[in-house]
Amino acid sequence: MSELKWIEREFSGQETFDGAGVRLKRIFGGPNSYLLTDPFLLLDHFGSDKPKDYIAGFPWHPHRGIETVTYQLEGKTEHEDSEGNKGSIYPGDLQWMTAGSGIFHTEMPKPLNLKDEKENLLSTGMPNSVVGMQLWINLTRKNKMSDPVYRYISGRKVPEIENSMGAKVKIVSGEFLKNIGALKMDDERNITYLDIKMREEAIFDFDVKTGYTSLVYILTGKAMLNGKSPLLKGNAYLFSHSGTKIHIETDQEKTRFILLTGKPIREPIAWYGPIVMNTNDELSLAFNELDNGNFIKNRKPSFQDID
């Protein structure tokens, strides 16, 4: 029988501002916590029905050495980058961007208009509601200067599987009950990203590869880990690296949460703002290139449309 995982650390998050003044909650993130959450760098949750909290958005800014995953839950985000990619992501959609050697992009959250609402039936929020999450994932040393890749993942193409115990699982990446996610992973990255909705008195079981980092972020409701440890709305929970099985139950309340697993990279990092490298020299080089105007490398743009 698989050994059950337990809670190693709870993250309650911190209210902050980012971009040009977007109000958000940083669930976890920073050089000090990365040793625990490796390969995951940070998780932000932005959401409000007040346009003043998000309308300033995230104007043009650079990234290098990481991947960013934006998941739109309500409203939309208009995106454009230096590789020539441009578009909007709607409720249920994701963009999975590998910054690699360097990219500039802008992300501007906006409420849905009438045309958007007719075309996108996944929205259930208030008229001005804009809600989303952004996850940062570290890249290995050999991939930090790889070619940038932008991937649009339509929510309609994310497989949704229901187990026999009251849990519906959207598989963004990774695998659940032998079903493969919308984004195919290679053996090196092998990130699992699941969106789970549980009914009352439901059970969700998931087997994690030995030694992988695993955590959940509770979006709504509450649940129990192993029948005794509470999992509460708005908190993220890092599980033990020992053990291989996550066992979550609900009682009289529906619950929705995100599950992440990934193989730790176990490499040193040098992190400042939107750039994460391995050494301070590499970090200094990146900012010197920003100052000198040669941050973006002349490479062929890559776009993957999972629609």
N, C-alpha and C positions, 0 to 999 in steps of 0.2 A: 504494500500500500504506500502511496506517495506521502511524504512528510509534509504536513501543513506549514505554510508560511505564517509569520506573525508580523505585527506592526513594529518596525524599527524606529520610525520617526514620523511625527505628524507635522504638517505644514499648514498653518492657519492663514497664511498670505498677508500681504501688506498693501494698503491703499496707496496709490501713487499716481503720477502723471508721466506720460511719455509722448514722443512725437512732438507735435506743436501744441500739446495741451490736452491730450486724450486722458480722461479719467479711467483708470483701470485698477485691477487687483493683481499684483504679482504673487502668484501662488507659491512659487519657489524660484530661486535663481541667484546666481552670483558665484564668483570664484570660491567662496568659502563653503558653499553647499555642494559644489560640483563633485567633490570626492565621493559624496554619498549617492548622487543621482546619475553619475556617469553612465551612459553617454548623453543624458538629457541636461541641457544647460539652464533653461528657464521655461516657465509656463506662465503666460499672461492671460487674464480673462477680462475682456472689456464688454460693457453692456449697460445700456441706459435707454429710457424712453424720452430723455431730454437732449435735444440736439446739441446744446451747448457743451455737453459732456464728451462729445465725440466728433463734432463736425470739423474741427481744425485738422483732424487726421494725422497721418504720418507722411509729411512731404518727403521729397527726394532725399535719400540717405544711402550710404554704402553698407555692404556686408562682405566679409571674406572669411573663409575657413569653417563655415557652418551651413546647416540647412534650416530653413524656416518652414513651418507647416501652419497655415492659417485655415481655421475651420469656421465657416459662417453658420450661425445658428438662427439669427434673425436679421432682417434688413439686408444690406448688400455692402460689398467693398469693391471700389473701383481700383484697378491695379494697372501699373505701367512700369516697365523696367528698361534698362539701358541696352538690353539684348533685342529690343524691338517688340517684346510681348506686351499686349494690352487687352484689357477686358474687365468683366465684372464677375464676382462670385456671389451667388445667391444662397438662401437658406438650404443647408444640406451639402453645399459645394465645398471643395477644399482647393488650396493651391499649395503644392509641395515644391519649394524652390531650393535647389542646391546652389549656394552662392559661389562655392569653390574659390577660384583665383580672384574673383571680385565682380560685384554687380552693384548698380544703383537701382533703387526702385522706390515707388511711391504707392502707399495704400491709403485710400480715402473712404472711411465708413460713411454710408448715407442711408436714409430710410427708403423703403420701397415706394415707388409711385404706383398709380393705378395700372399702368401697363405691366410693370414688374409683377404685381399681385396676381394678374390674370395668367401670366406665363409660369409662375412659380407657386405651386400649390402646397409647398412644404412650410410656408410661413404661418405661424399661429400667434404672433406677438401683437403688441399695440401698434397703432399706425406709425409712430415715430421710433419704434423699438429697433435698436441695432445691438446685436449681441454676437460675440465671437471669441475665439481663443487663438493664441499663437504660441506654438511650441518651437523652441530652438534645440537642434540636435547637433552635437559636435561631429566633426569629420576627423578621420585618422590623419596622421602626418603625411602619408603618401597621397591622400586625396584632397588636402587643403588647397592645393593650387590646381585642382582639376578644372575642366571646362564648366562654366555655369550651365545649369539645366532648369527650365521652368516647366512645371507639370500642372495642368488644370485637371481636376478630378470632379466630374459631375456627380452630384448626390444621387442621381438616378442610376448611376453605374456602380455604386457601392453595394456589394452584396449584403443582404439582411437575412440572417438565419435565426430561427427560433428553436431553443432547446425544448426538452420535454417537461421543463420545470418552471415555466413562466418567465423566461428571459429572452428578449429579442436583441440580437447582436448585429450591429453594422461593422463590417470588416473593411476598414480603410486600408490597412496593410497587415501582413502576417497571415495567420491561419486560425480558424475556429471550426471544430468538428469536421476537419478535413476539407473545409471550404477555404479557398484562397482569396485574399483581399483584392481590392481594386488596383492597388499599386503593388507590383511584383517586387519582392526584395531579393537581394543576392545574399550569399552566405556570410559575407563580411558585415554588411549593415544589419540586415535581419531585424528590422524594427517592427514590433506589433503595435498597432493603434486600433483600438476597438471602442465603439460607442454602444453602451449597454443600457437597455431600458428593462426594468424588472417590475412585474406586477406585485400585488400584495401576496405574501406567503410564497415567494418564489425562491429559487435556488440557482446560483450561477457557480460553476466550477471551471477552473482553467489551469492547465498544466504549463508551467514555465520551465524553459530550458535551464539546466543546472548552471548556477553562477551568474545568470542574467539579472540585471536590475529590473525591478517591477514596482509599479505604483499605480494608484487610482486617484482620480479627482472626482469628488461627489458634486454633481451639478444640481440635483434636486432630491428631496427626500432624505432618507437615512436607511442604513442597513447595518448588518452585523458581520464581522469577520469571525469565522470559526464558532459562531453561536454565542460569542461573549464580548468581543471588542467592538464598540460602536464606531461606525463610519458616518460622519455628519456632513450635512450640506455646507459647501464652501471650503472644505478642507481637503488637502491631499495627504495620502498616506503612503509612505515608502515601506515596502515589505522587506523582510530578511532575505539575504542572499542565499542562506541555507534553506532547505526545503524546496519543493517543486510544485506544490498545489495551492492555489488560491480558492478559498471556499467562502462565498458571500451569500447571506440570506436576508430576505425582507420579512417584516411582520405585517403590520396593518397599514403600511404606507408604500406607495409606488416610489421607485428610485431610478435615477439616471446617473450614470457615471462614465468616465473615460478611463480605460485601462491602457497602460503603456508598458512595454517590456523591450529591453535592448541589451546587447552584449557590451559590457564595459570596455572602453578603449584603453584605459590605464596608461595614458601618456600625459606629460606635463602640459599645462596650458598657460598662455599669456593672453589676458582678456582685458580689453578696454572698449567700452561702448559696443558698437555693432560688429567688432572684429575680434575673432578668437584664433590665435595662432599657438605655436608650441613654445616659442622663446620670445624674450623681450626684444631681441634684435629683429626678429621677423615682424613683430608688432610695430617697431619703429620704422622699418622699411615700408610697411603698408601705409602709415600715416605720412611718410615722406613722399610716397607716390601719389597720395591724395593731394598733397600740397603742390606737387610738380605736374599734376595733370596726366600721369601715366599709370593710374590705378587699374583701369580697364585694359585687359589684354586683347589684342586683335585676333579673336578666335571666332569660329563659326557658331552663331547662336543655336541653341538646342531647345526645342519645344515639344512637349508630349501632351497630347489631348486625350484624356480618358473620359470619353463622352459616349 
